[in-house]
Amino acid sequence: EPEVTQTPSHQVTQMGQEVILRCVPISNHLYFYWYRQILGQKVEFLVSFYNNEISEKSEIFDDQFSVERPDGSNFTLKIRSTKLEDSAMYFCASSEGQLTLRKHSPLHFGNGTRLTVT
Amino acid sequence: DAKTTQPPSMDCAEGRAANLPCNHSTISGNEYVYWYRQIHSQGPQYIIHGLKNNETNEMASLIITEDRKSSTLILPHATLRDTAVYYCIVRVAGSGGGADGLTFGKGTHLIIQP
């Protein structure tokens, strides 16, 4: 079964450094998402992406964050200047299409990148 | 905030059916009920969804009340591998364009006892 893959599985970085988290969504999917989960807390929505532009973003997704689909397979999340509070699991997800009353389209998640900011 | 209410934790004996309740009393006509689970240190995993009819797949069954204000996820023969946090999520069917995501609550931590 096709799956969403994320690399690296664990990244350690120093405060103030830039990090790029990488994701390869399922190949025929058109909608892409980033979520994060701080240790012991809820899974939180960051951003959704469709047709090469951001569709929706949360309050967490401030100017320090950006997303990009640089080629036909990768979907990246960049944090420009990491802070201690950015330490979390970051999950990428993709879906085939938009949910409508005629067609469902579940999100498929990767297993995440654990980001540790020191 | 999540539009669903779930018990924070539940226990179930291995081999028995696990019944996980969810209240979604403010659900509207164009909102689906989705269930996901998160096994420790993994990404959320889709289980099942429904609009108003009961649904069954290879993983679970979903029973939605007639008024759609609550639902129950049933794992018919729970195994130790089913220990996870289970999330009940309502999701709006879109009218076209844009990517609508999921809003996770705290879920139910289901512990399968040997």
Boltz contact constraints between the chains, C-beta under 6 A:
constraints:
  - contact:
      token1: [A, 31]
      token2: [B, 99]
      max_distance: 6.0
  - contact:
      token1: [A, 33]
      token2: [B, 101]
      max_distance: 6.0
  - contact:
      token1: [A, 42]
      token2: [B, 104]
      max_distance: 6.0
  - contact:
      token1: [A, 43]
      token2: [B, 104]
      max_distance: 6.0
  - contact:
      token1: [A, 45]
      token2: [B, 101]
      max_distance: 6.0
  - contact:
      token1: [A, 48]
      token2: [B, 99]
      max_distance: 6.0
  - contact:
      token1: [A, 48]
      token2: [B, 101]
      max_distance: 6.0
  - contact:
      token1: [A, 50]
      token2: [B, 99]
      max_distance: 6.0
  - contact:
      token1: [A, 55]
      token2: [B, 98]
      max_distance: 6.0
  - contact:
      token1: [A, 55]
      token2: [B, 99]
      max_distance: 6.0
  - contact:
      token1: [A, 91]
      token2: [B, 43]
      max_distance: 6.0
  - contact:
      token1: [A, 98]
      token2: [B, 94]
      max_distance: 6.0
  - contact:
      token1: [A, 99]
      token2: [B, 93]
      max_distance: 6.0
  - contact:
      token1: [A, 99]
      token2: [B, 94]
      max_distance: 6.0
  - contact:
      token1: [A, 100]
      token2: [B, 93]
      max_distance: 6.0
  - contact:
      token1: [A, 101]
      token2: [B, 93]
      max_distance: 6.0
  - contact:
      token1: [A, 104]
      token2: [B, 49]
      max_distance: 6.0
  - contact:
      token1: [A, 106]
      token2: [B, 46]
      max_distance: 6.0
  - contact:
      token1: [A, 107]
      token2: [B, 102]
      max_distance: 6.0
  - contact:
      token1: [A, 109]
      token2: [B, 43]
      max_distance: 6.0
  - contact:
      token1: [A, 109]
      token2: [B, 44]
      max_distance: 6.0
  - contact:
      token1: [A, 110]
      token2: [B, 43]
      max_distance: 6.0
  - contact:
      token1: [A, 111]
      token2: [B, 42]
      max_distance: 6.0
  - contact:
      token1: [A, 111]
      token2: [B, 43]
      max_distance: 6.0
  - contact:
      token1: [A, 112]
      token2: [B, 43]
      max_distance: 6.0
